[in-house]
């Protein structure tokens, strides 16, 4: 695989060497030339840390240097992404998470496979990479 976008949990689990990330997904990511992490994920992490819905092994203030050490590429949000987001249907009533929806929009607009354990992503025209 030449490129892949990581869902927020996939990035965290990979960075923290968490066993929740399947070995096959880890190997796929490691064999991929261009690994992208969206700025959306850092936005999500910062909010969920403040709300104590997630916890990290490192201080969030150090996340930029930790990210830079991965060699991954930061994916910014483009106007094209927001247009894709606007046109993205709500296939599942319960799937209104704005972070997930923006990641899906980015995956679609850039034709990127998305590494995510979230099965509701299968309703969208993306390639979900998991196990």
C-alpha positions in Angstrom: 0.0 0.0 0.0 1.4 3.4 -0.9 -0.8 5.7 1.3 -3.1 5.4 4.3 -4.9 7.7 6.6 -5.1 6.7 10.3 -8.2 7.1 12.4 -7.5 8.8 15.7 -7.5 5.6 17.8 -5.3 3.9 15.3 -2.7 6.6 15.6 -2.9 6.6 19.4 -2.7 2.8 19.6 0.3 2.7 17.2 2.1 5.5 18.9 1.6 4.0 22.4 2.3 0.4 21.2 -1.2 -0.6 22.4 -2.2 -4.2 21.9 -5.6 -3.1 20.7 -4.0 -2.4 17.3 -4.0 -5.7 15.5 -0.6 -6.9 14.3 -1.8 -7.1 10.7 -2.8 -3.4 10.8 0.5 -2.4 12.4 2.3 -4.3 9.7 0.3 -2.7 7.0 1.0 0.8 8.4 4.7 0.0 8.7 4.8 -1.2 5.1 3.1 1.9 3.8 5.1 4.7 2.2 2.9 7.6 3.0 1.1 7.5 6.4 -1.2 10.4 7.1 -2.6 11.7 10.4 -5.2 14.4 10.1 -5.1 17.6 12.0 -8.6 16.5 12.9 -7.1 13.7 15.1 -5.1 16.2 17.1 -8.2 18.4 17.6 -10.2 15.3 18.7 -7.4 14.2 21.1 -7.1 17.6 22.7 -10.9 17.8 23.3 -11.2 14.2 24.6 -8.2 14.6 26.9 -9.8 17.7 28.5 -13.0 15.8 29.0 -11.1 12.9 30.4 -12.6 10.5 27.8 -9.1 9.3 26.8 -5.7 9.2 28.4 -2.2 9.3 26.8 1.1 8.0 28.1 2.6 11.4 27.2 1.7 15.0 28.0 -0.3 16.6 25.2 2.1 19.5 25.2 4.7 17.0 23.8 2.5 15.6 21.1 4.0 17.7 18.3 7.5 16.5 18.8 6.3 12.9 19.3 4.3 13.1 16.0 7.3 14.5 14.1 9.4 11.6 15.3 7.1 9.1 13.5 7.9 10.4 10.0 4.1 10.5 9.3 2.6 13.3 7.3 0.2 15.8 8.7 -3.0 16.1 6.7 -4.6 19.5 6.8 -8.3 20.3 6.2 -9.0 21.7 2.7 -12.0 23.4 1.3 -12.5 20.3 -0.9 -12.7 18.3 2.4 -15.4 20.5 3.8 -17.4 20.3 0.5 -17.1 16.5 0.7 -18.2 16.7 4.3 -21.2 18.8 3.4 -22.3 16.3 0.8 -21.6 13.3 3.0 -24.9 11.5 3.8 -25.9 10.4 7.3 -26.2 6.7 6.6 -26.5 5.8 10.2 -28.5 8.0 12.6 -26.1 7.3 15.4 -23.0 8.2 13.4 -22.9 11.9 13.7 -19.4 12.2 15.2 -17.9 15.3 13.5 -14.3 14.0 13.8 -15.2 10.7 12.1 -17.2 12.4 9.5 -14.3 14.7 8.6 -11.9 11.8 8.5 -14.2 10.0 6.1 -14.5 13.1 4.0 -10.8 13.4 3.8 -10.4 9.8 2.9 -12.9 10.2 0.1 -11.6 13.4 -1.3 -8.0 12.1 -1.4 -8.8 8.5 -2.3 -7.0 7.3 0.9 -7.7 4.0 2.6 -8.6 4.6 6.3 -7.2 2.5 9.1 -10.1 2.3 11.6 -11.8 -0.4 13.7 -15.1 1.6 13.3 -17.3 -0.7 11.3 -19.9 2.0 10.6 -17.3 3.5 8.2 -18.2 0.6 5.9 -21.4 2.5 4.9 -19.2 5.1 3.1 -17.3 4.7 -0.2 -13.9 4.2 1.4 -11.5 1.4 1.9 -11.4 0.6 5.6 -8.3 -1.2 6.6 -8.6 -3.4 9.7 -7.7 -7.0 10.3 
